[in-house]
Amino acid sequence: MPDTGPHVGLATFCDKALLERDGVLSVIRAIDRLTVVAQGGEAPAELPQEHKINPTLVIGLRSDQALGRHQLIIEGEEPDGNRLPSAKFDLMFEGGERGINIVAPIVLNAKEGLYWFTVKLGDQLLTKVPLRVIYQRMPTLGQSPPG
């Protein structure tokens, strides 16, 4: 079966994405790992379950021969294997080099380890994007590290 599109031009996490009125996309601080830092002698030994992180997933697709309406599905998996609620986007492909940029802010209850986000067009797998969350305790100067 020939690969006729759409094609993934970009799929990454970042701190911030700007989609300007003229259609230009700026990705600020592209990341594949996010470090949660707790400072001070009272920092917990493990990442607190209620801690939230807010990465942004940016996906850029280029049409090629893909035309018309399609549904993009993003499915997330936590480090412990639990599934996150999926997100669905209705897209309209115009063909050729024309493309679509999706900026998807995500809010997660942080868990230390590796998250995977699967990007599909209908049932077709387009790509998978990793995000590793690391927890690090940092003592305040003049204090001994906890534990």
Secondary structure as UniProt FT lines:
FT   STRAND          7..19
FT   TURN            21..22
FT   STRAND          25..31
FT   STRAND          33..39
FT   TURN            41..42
FT   TURN            49..50
FT   STRAND          52..53
FT   STRAND          56..77
FT   TURN            79..80
FT   STRAND          87..105
FT   STRAND          108..109
FT   STRAND          113..121
FT   TURN            122..123
FT   STRAND          124..138
FT   TURN            141..142
//
